[in-house]
Amino acid sequence: MSETTGYEAIKCQIRLSKKCRKNEAGYSRRPKYAQQGEWLDSCEQCAREPYEQPKQFQTGEQSVSDNN
């Protein structure tokens, strides 16, 4: 006879990683940006996905001219 706690397993709410199959959550993560949004339950694969950079910190292509 297996011993159960009577609690339902908490599943991943993020679903960012391609490996995520609604695995059991053991981490917390914000959905899009590191400093914005609520903390949601996340599996390890989704917790490891890097956050998106806010637009003000994204670097665009810049042309650099040599003055030699």
C-alpha positions, -999 to +999 in steps of 0.1 A: +000+000+000+014+033-010+014+062+014-001+095+001-003+129+017-038+136+004-026+167-015-029+172-052+005+177-070+012+213-080+017+215-118+038+239-138+019+271-148+045+287-170+050+263-199+080+281-215+102+252-221+097+228-250+105+200-225+076+210-202+048+185-201+030+201-171+056+186-148+053+189-111+063+224-100+090+229-074+101+264-084+087+299-087+091+321-117+077+352-132+062+347-167+080+372-189+104+396-171+125+391-140+112+422-122+075+423-134+045+401-128+033+376-103+053+346-092+038+314-106+046+277-100+072+264-124+089+231-132+127+230-134+129+231-172+108+263-173+126+279-144+159+275-163+146+294-194+162+329-195+140+359-190+132+383-219+151+416-218+129+447-215+130+468-247+151+496-231+179+471-225+179+453-258+207+462-281+200+468-317+225+466-345+248+496-344+271+507-371+306+514-360+329+535-382+367+534-379+383+567-378+419+555-387 
